[in-house]
Amino acid sequence: MKLGTLRRKDITRCVELEKRLFVGDDPWSARAFHSELDAGNYYLSAYDEDVLIGYAGLAVVGRPGDFEASVHTVGVDPAYQGQGIGTALLRGLLTRADELNAPVFLEVRTDNDRAVGLYERHGFTRIGLRKGYYQPSGADAYTMKREARAGQEVS
């Protein structure tokens, strides 16, 4: 597996994975991914040979000394899940947030035990519940937060 920066040519594959990963909800469109990249958000890709197998994105807002980050998405091809790819992508996002001394927020489905566990292992705690957050399924989401960790090694 090789990590890198998500490229516009990766978007078609991201959309394909979104449709497989987020059945019953509103998967992101190509337009949404283009918008994320146009906004300058930090996106990583994971490749196996020439095949995109995962992606993850982080948005940062604020000013130096007062940044906040938000994980917008983490997606891994179902055929590659359980191999540490999501962990590697998340660590890459957290390294970027730590460079900015930014706390990190995210939303995750309450029934996605695997993802909740991943986030908890990386220092996130549940700080809220958003009823009906995911549409159209109406699934609930936990809001989670990881405090800023400037100068600390990502676990």
Beta strands, then each sheet from edge to edge (+ up, - down):
strand 1: 2-5
strand 2: 42-48
strand 3: 51-63
strand 4: 66-76
strand 5: 104-109
strand 6: 125-130
strand 7: 141-146
sheet 1: 1+ 2- 3+ 4- 5- 7+ 6-
end
